[in-house]
Amino acid sequence: MVISGVLLVPCFWQKRIEAGDLRSHIYNAWLVQLIERGQAPGLWLAPVHNNVLFDYLLSGLARIFSLPNAARLACGIVVLMFFWGAFSFVGTIAGRSVWALAPLLAAVTYGWTFQEGFLNYELSLGLAFAGLALFLRSKTWGWVALLLIAPVAFLAHPIGAVWMLAAALYLALLQLTPLKFHSLLACLAIVAVVVLHFAVQSRYRVEYPSSSALYTLLFYNGLDQLILTLRYVLPVLLVVALLLVGIAGEIRSGMGARQLLARSSKPLQLYLVVQAAIVLLPNAIYFPQYPVPISALTTRLTSISSVLLCCLLGTLHPQKWQRPVLWSLAVLFFVFVYQDTAVLNRMEDQVERLVQTIPAGQRVISTIGGPPRYRFSTKHLPDFSCIGHCFSYGNYEAPSSAFRIRAAVGNPFVVSDIHDATLMEEGRYVVRARDLPLYQLYQCSPDWTQLCIQPLKEGQRNDLYGVHPGADSALGLSK
């Protein structure tokens, strides 16, 4: 109970939870309320069976609490589900109590996936890790638990459900396979990933990361979940040192490398297979039923890698010196997160003041980006502030056809074409007469945190006056 209480502190320590897409989820929960009251003609709700569990949870809580408080409670449920699901999985794999790893797991819980606002995905992974822990602890009821959890995990996000079932199958095969053939099984799993790579590439339109395969392999290794700006490399170095010193200590204590590999075999093999998927699978896949791709696959999968790295640490014999190192790591990480989310909160304070200067019921779009090497999300900054006063005209959820809300052409609340929403976000949209009146939020100073608002005119490019941050203006925050 104490750990859970401490874990929830970052959901309450700022005026708003700064978690990227969360702003959009809260805003669309408000639109759902308008639709249900018949106050949003041209918008309607469609049945959706995946990537929506968090949204249902948020809307359900909003029937009882205010939207800001409902958002805090919903995020708290996601945080607790992911942390305790991962904690139980790591402890089951390690075969021992792993309380010492709680600070690292807490940092992973609030890592890049949370900061980006992929809360359906994080909730799905929490359910998946809990399902895998139950599967490993009970041979009799393990598969039953998986089959019961899978539909709920799928409702949150398909990747979590697929990971749970694939990992359970692999772990079951490991139990049936003699130890000397485990490396062969890992090779076959990686070959399966290679086959999947070519199968997906031949059937669908795909996009790969702009970075090289070597960079993807070196950076997206699970520890990237903790790197949100350059200064976050410091706590990551503590994790690397902890892992390397722990391995060296095991070998120095008389345990041979072969014994160490045998004990860490399960998490190591799962980690290598997931890393193969990160390198080989595309970062975005365009499915014909959606106008937008399923994206950020490479970066999403590292949430799984990060937990598997915790499993590897859990297989090492605990040392007294590890506990203060892990607590130092967590303190550094959360101090940095507090400082950086405070900056975003001050920006949203500006947005709130700016949108109050325009008449009620107006449409607003924005082009607000972060400095180089900045991995906090600045998307959807006007969404939360528009609730009850204005409409986020370029919000992506309705035109993406991937969420509950759908938009008719010509409705006054949101664009119905995802291409238009993308152009607005990129600052390349040319305003049409039917869009007016329309207001633009933009960065109007070399200081990337300073924002302005102005009305747009027909034929005008929406980010005509935007001043976007360069490397020099970013030095204070990105270091």
C-alpha positions in Angstrom: 0.0 0.0 0.0 2.8 2.4 0.9 4.7 1.6 -2.4 1.4 2.1 -4.4 0.9 5.4 -2.7 4.4 6.7 -3.4 4.1 5.4 -7.0 1.0 7.6 -7.6 2.7 10.8 -6.5 3.7 11.8 -10.1 0.0 11.7 -11.1 -0.7 14.5 -8.6 2.4 16.6 -8.2 1.6 19.0 -11.0 -1.5 20.9 -11.9 -1.9 18.7 -15.0 -0.5 15.2 -15.9 1.9 15.9 -18.8 1.6 12.7 -20.9 1.3 13.6 -24.5 -1.8 11.9 -26.0 -3.5 12.0 -22.5 -4.5 15.6 -23.4 -6.3 14.2 -26.5 -7.9 11.4 -24.5 -9.3 13.8 -21.9 -10.5 16.2 -24.6 -12.3 13.5 -26.5 -13.9 12.2 -23.3 -15.5 15.7 -23.1 -16.6 15.4 -26.8 -18.2 12.0 -25.9 -20.2 13.9 -23.2 -21.4 16.4 -25.8 -22.3 13.7 -28.2 -24.3 11.8 -25.6 -26.2 15.0 -24.8 -26.9 15.7 -28.4 -24.7 18.9 -28.4 -22.3 17.9 -31.2 -24.1 17.5 -34.5 -21.9 15.8 -37.1 -20.1 13.7 -34.5 -21.1 10.2 -33.5 -19.7 7.2 -31.6 -18.7 4.0 -33.4 -18.2 0.6 -31.8 -14.4 -0.1 -31.4 -12.9 -3.2 -29.9 -9.2 -2.4 -29.5 -7.1 0.6 -28.3 -10.0 2.0 -26.3 -10.0 0.4 -22.8 -8.4 3.5 -21.2 -10.9 5.7 -23.0 -13.8 3.6 -21.6 -12.2 3.8 -18.2 -11.8 7.6 -18.4 -15.3 8.2 -19.6 -16.8 5.9 -16.9 -14.9 7.8 -14.2 -15.9 11.1 -15.7 -19.5 10.2 -15.0 -18.7 10.3 -11.3 -15.8 12.8 -11.0 -14.7 15.9 -12.9 -12.6 15.3 -16.1 -9.3 16.3 -14.5 -9.9 14.1 -11.5 -11.1 11.2 -13.6 -7.9 11.5 -15.7 -5.7 11.3 -12.5 -7.6 8.3 -11.3 -7.5 6.6 -14.7 -3.8 7.3 -15.0 -3.3 6.0 -11.5 -5.0 2.7 -12.4 -2.7 2.4 -15.5 0.4 3.1 -13.4 -0.5 0.5 -10.7 -1.5 -2.1 -13.3 1.8 -1.8 -15.2 4.0 -1.6 -12.2 2.5 -4.5 -10.3 2.1 -6.6 -13.4 5.7 -6.1 -14.3 6.8 -6.6 -10.7 5.0 -9.9 -10.4 6.4 -11.0 -13.8 10.0 -10.1 -12.8 9.7 -11.8 -9.5 8.3 -14.9 -11.0 11.1 -15.1 -13.6 13.7 -14.4 -11.0 12.2 -17.0 -8.6 12.7 -14.6 -5.6 11.5 -11.4 -4.1 12.6 -8.4 -6.1 11.6 -5.5 -3.9 15.1 -4.0 -4.5 14.2 -3.5 -8.1 11.0 -1.5 -7.3 12.7 1.9 -7.9 13.9 0.9 -11.4 10.4 -0.5 -12.2 8.9 2.7 -11.0 11.1 4.7 -13.4 10.2 2.4 -16.3 6.5 2.8 -15.4 6.8 6.6 -16.0 9.2 6.2 -18.9 8.8 7.3 -22.5 5.7 5.2 -23.2 3.8 7.0 -20.3 5.2 10.4 -21.2 4.1 10.0 -24.8 0.6 9.2 -23.4 0.3 5.7 -24.9 -1.9 4.7 -21.9 -4.0 2.1 -23.7 -0.7 0.4 -24.6 0.8 0.6 -21.2 -2.4 -0.7 -19.6 -2.4 -3.6 -22.1 1.2 -4.4 -21.1 0.4 -4.4 -17.4 -2.3 -6.9 -18.0 0.0 -9.0 -20.2 2.8 -9.1 -17.6 0.3 -10.1 -14.9 -1.1 -12.8 -17.1 2.4 -14.2 -17.8 3.1 -14.2 -14.1 0.0 -16.2 -13.4 0.8 -18.5 -16.3 4.3 -19.3 -14.9 3.0 -19.8 -11.4 0.2 -22.3 -12.2 0.6 -25.0 -14.8 -3.0 -26.0 -14.3 -4.7 -22.7 -14.5 -2.1 -20.7 -16.4 -3.7 -21.0 -19.8 -7.1 -20.3 -18.4 -5.8 -17.1 -16.9 -4.3 -16.1 -20.3 -7.5 -16.8 -22.2 -9.5 -14.7 -19.7 -7.0 -11.8 -19.7 -6.3 -11.8 -23.5 -9.6 -10.2 -24.5 -9.3 -7.4 -21.9 -5.6 -6.8 -22.9 -6.7 -6.7 -26.6 -9.4 -4.1 -25.8 -6.6 -2.0 -24.4 -4.1 -2.6 -27.2 -3.5 -5.5 -29.6 0.3 -5.5 -29.1 -0.1 -6.3 -25.4 -2.3 -9.3 -26.1 -0.1 -10.6 -28.9 3.0 -10.2 -26.6 1.4 -12.1 -23.8 0.3 -15.1 -25.9 3.5 -15.3 -27.9 5.7 -15.1 -24.8 3.6 -17.7 -23.0 3.9 -20.0 -26.0 7.7 -19.5 -26.1 8.0 -20.1 -22.3 5.9 -23.3 -22.6 8.2 -24.5 -25.4 11.2 -23.8 -23.2 9.8 -26.0 -20.5 9.3 -28.8 -23.0 12.7 -28.4 -24.6 16.0 -29.8 -23.1 18.4 -27.1 -21.9 21.0 -27.9 -24.6 18.4 -26.9 -27.3 17.3 -23.6 -25.8 19.7 -21.6 -27.9 18.4 -23.3 -31.0 14.8 -22.4 -30.0 15.9 -18.7 -29.6 17.4 -18.8 -33.1 14.2 -20.3 -34.5 12.2 -17.5 -32.9 14.4 -14.9 -34.4 14.1 -16.6 -37.8 10.3 -16.4 -37.3 10.7 -12.6 -36.8 12.7 -12.4 -40.0 9.9 -14.3 -41.9 7.3 -11.9 -40.3 9.5 -9.0 -41.5 9.3 -10.0 -45.1 5.6 -11.1 -44.9 4.5 -7.7 -43.5 6.7 -5.8 -45.9 5.3 -7.7 -48.9 1.6 -7.3 -47.9 1.3 -3.8 -46.4 2.8 -0.4 -47.0 5.3 0.1 -44.2 7.7 2.7 -42.9 11.0 2.1 -41.1 12.8 4.4 -38.6 14.9 7.1 -40.3 17.9 6.1 -38.2 20.2 3.2 -39.2 19.7 -0.4 -38.0 22.8 -0.1 -35.9 21.5 3.1 -34.1 18.1 1.3 -33.6 19.9 -1.7 -32.1 22.1 0.5 -29.8 19.6 3.1 -28.7 16.2 1.2 -28.6 17.4 -1.4 -26.1 14.9 -0.8 -23.3 17.0 1.7 -21.5 15.8 4.3 -24.0 12.5 4.3 -22.0 14.4 6.3 -19.3 16.1 8.8 -21.8 13.8 11.8 -22.2 16.5 14.5 -22.7 20.2 14.2 -22.7 20.6 14.6 -19.0 18.6 11.4 -18.4 21.7 9.5 -19.7 23.1 9.7 -16.1 20.5 7.4 -14.5 20.8 5.1 -17.5 24.5 4.8 -16.9 23.8 3.8 -13.4 21.6 0.9 -14.7 24.4 -0.2 -17.1 27.0 -0.1 -14.3 24.7 -2.0 -12.0 24.2 -4.8 -14.7 27.9 -5.0 -15.6 29.2 -5.0 -12.0 26.5 -7.5 -11.1 27.6 -9.9 -13.9 31.2 -9.5 -13.0 30.5 -10.2 -9.4 28.6 -13.4 -10.2 31.5 -14.7 -12.3 34.1 -13.6 -9.7 32.2 -15.4 -7.0 32.9 -18.7 -8.7 29.8 -19.1 -10.9 30.9 -19.8 -14.4 29.5 -18.0 -17.4 27.6 -21.1 -18.4 25.8 -21.3 -15.1 25.0 -17.6 -15.3 23.6 -18.0 -18.8 21.5 -21.0 -17.7 20.0 -19.1 -14.8 19.2 -16.0 -16.9 18.2 -18.1 -20.0 14.5 -17.3 -20.1 14.6 -13.5 -19.8 17.7 -13.3 -22.0 16.1 -15.3 -24.8 12.9 -13.2 -24.6 15.0 -10.1 -24.6 17.0 -11.1 -27.7 13.8 -12.0 -29.6 12.1 -8.7 -28.7 15.3 -6.8 -29.8 15.2 -8.7 -33.1 11.6 -7.5 -33.6 12.6 -3.9 -32.8 15.3 -4.0 -35.4 13.6 -6.0 -38.1 9.9 -5.0 -37.9 8.7 -1.6 -39.4 8.0 1.4 -37.2 4.7 2.0 -38.9 2.2 -0.3 -40.8 -0.6 0.9 -42.9 -3.7 -1.4 -42.6 -6.3 -0.9 -45.3 -9.2 -0.4 -42.8 -7.5 2.7 -41.3 -6.4 6.0 -42.9 -3.5 6.2 -40.5 -0.8 3.6 -39.7 -0.2 1.8 -36.5 2.9 3.7 -35.6 5.8 4.0 -33.1 6.1 0.2 -33.0 9.9 0.3 -32.5 9.7 2.7 -29.6 6.6 1.0 -28.1 8.3 -2.4 -27.9 11.1 -1.1 -25.8 8.7 -1.0 -22.9 8.8 -4.8 -23.0 12.6 -4.7 -23.4 13.0 -2.6 -20.3 11.0 -5.0 -18.1 13.0 -7.9 -19.5 16.2 -6.1 -18.5 14.8 -5.8 -15.0 14.3 -9.6 -15.2 18.0 -10.1 -16.0 18.9 -7.9 -13.1 16.6 -10.0 -10.9 18.4 -13.2 -11.8 21.6 -11.9 -10.3 22.2 -12.4 -6.6 21.2 -9.2 -4.8 24.0 -7.2 -3.2 23.7 -4.6 -0.4 25.2 -1.9 -2.5 22.6 -2.3 -5.3 19.8 -0.8 -3.2 21.3 2.7 -2.8 22.3 2.8 -6.4 18.7 1.9 -7.6 17.2 4.5 -5.2 19.7 7.1 -6.5 18.7 6.3 -10.0 15.0 6.7 -9.2 15.5 10.0 -7.4 17.5 11.4 -10.3 14.9 10.3 -12.8 11.9 11.6 -11.0 13.6 14.9 -10.1 14.3 15.4 -13.8 10.7 14.4 -14.7 9.3 16.8 -12.1 11.3 19.7 -13.5 10.5 19.0 -17.1 6.8 18.4 -16.6 6.7 21.7 -14.7 7.9 23.5 -17.9 5.1 21.9 -19.9 2.6 22.9 -17.2 3.7 26.5 -17.5 3.3 26.2 -21.2 -0.3 24.9 -20.7 -0.9 27.8 -18.3 -0.1 30.1 -21.3 -2.4 28.1 -23.6 -5.2 28.4 -21.0 -4.8 32.2 -20.8 -4.5 32.6 -24.6 -7.6 30.6 -25.5 -9.6 32.6 -23.0 -8.8 35.7 -25.0 -10.9 34.4 -28.0 -14.7 34.1 -28.1 -16.2 30.9 -26.8 -16.9 28.1 -29.3 -14.1 28.9 -31.7 -11.8 26.5 -33.4 -8.1 26.3 -32.5 -5.2 24.5 -34.0 -1.5 24.4 -33.0 2.1 23.8 -34.1 4.1 23.5 -31.0 7.3 21.4 -31.0 10.0 20.6 -28.6 13.8 21.3 -28.9 16.2 18.8 -30.4 16.7 15.5 -28.5 13.6 16.3 -26.4 11.4 13.2 -26.0 8.5 14.7 -24.0 5.5 15.1 -26.1 4.3 18.7 -26.9 1.4 17.5 -29.0 -2.2 18.4 -28.3 -1.3 21.2 -25.9 -4.5 23.1 -26.6 -6.8 20.1 -26.1 -7.1 20.2 -22.3 -7.4 24.0 -22.2 -10.2 24.0 -24.8 -12.5 21.8 -22.8 -15.7 23.8 -22.2 -14.5 26.8 -24.2 -13.2 26.0 -27.7 -12.7 23.1 -30.1 -9.4 21.5 -31.0 -10.1 21.5 -34.8 -7.0 19.4 -35.8 -7.4 16.7 -33.2 -6.4 13.4 -34.8 -8.8 10.9 -33.1 -12.0 11.4 -35.1 -10.4 11.5 -38.6 -8.1 8.5 -37.8 -11.1 6.1 -37.5 -9.2 4.3 -34.8 -11.1 5.6 -31.8 -14.8 5.9 -30.8 -15.6 9.4 -32.2 -16.2 9.7 -35.9 -16.8 13.0 -37.8 -19.0 13.9 -40.7 -17.6 16.1 -43.5 -18.4 19.7 -42.8 -19.0 19.4 -39.1 -18.0 22.5 -37.1 -15.9 20.7 -34.4 -13.1 18.8 -36.0 -11.6 18.0 -39.5 -12.9 14.8 -41.0 -9.8 14.1 -43.2 -6.7 12.8 -41.4 -4.6 14.3 -44.2 -5.8 17.8 -43.2 -5.1 17.1 -39.5 -1.6 16.0 -40.3 -0.9 19.1 -42.4 -2.2 21.3 -39.5 0.1 19.6 -37.1 3.1 20.0 -39.5 2.2 23.7 -40.2 1.6 23.1 -43.9 -2.2 23.5 -44.0 -3.7 26.2 -46.2 -6.8 27.6 -44.6 -10.1 27.4 -46.5 -13.1 29.5 -46.2 -15.1 26.7 -44.6 -12.6 26.5 -41.7 -13.1 30.1 -40.5 -13.1 31.4 -37.9 -10.0 29.6 -37.0 -7.2 30.4 -34.5 -3.6 29.3 -34.5 -1.4 28.6 -31.4 2.2 28.8 -32.2 5.7 29.5 -30.8 6.4 33.2 -31.3 9.9 33.6 -29.8 13.4 31.9 -30.0 12.5 30.8 -26.4 10.6 27.6 -27.4 8.3 27.8 -24.4 6.8 31.2 -25.4 3.4 30.9 -27.2 1.1 33.3 -29.0 -2.4 33.0 -30.7 -3.7 34.7 -33.8 -6.7 34.4 -36.1 -6.0 32.8 -39.5 -7.2 34.0 -42.9 -8.3 32.1 -46.0 -5.4 31.0 -48.2 -2.9 31.5 -45.3 -0.5 28.7 -44.3 -1.3 27.9 -40.7 2.3 28.1 -39.3 3.3 31.1 -41.3 4.7 33.0 -38.2 5.9 30.1 -36.1 9.4 30.4 -34.6 10.7 26.9 -34.0 13.4 26.1 -31.5 17.0 25.4 -32.7 19.8 23.7 -30.9 21.0 26.9 -29.2 17.7 27.7 -27.6 17.3 24.1 -26.4 20.6 24.0 -24.4 19.0 24.8 -21.1 16.5 21.9 -21.2 18.0 19.3 -23.4 21.3 18.9 -21.5 
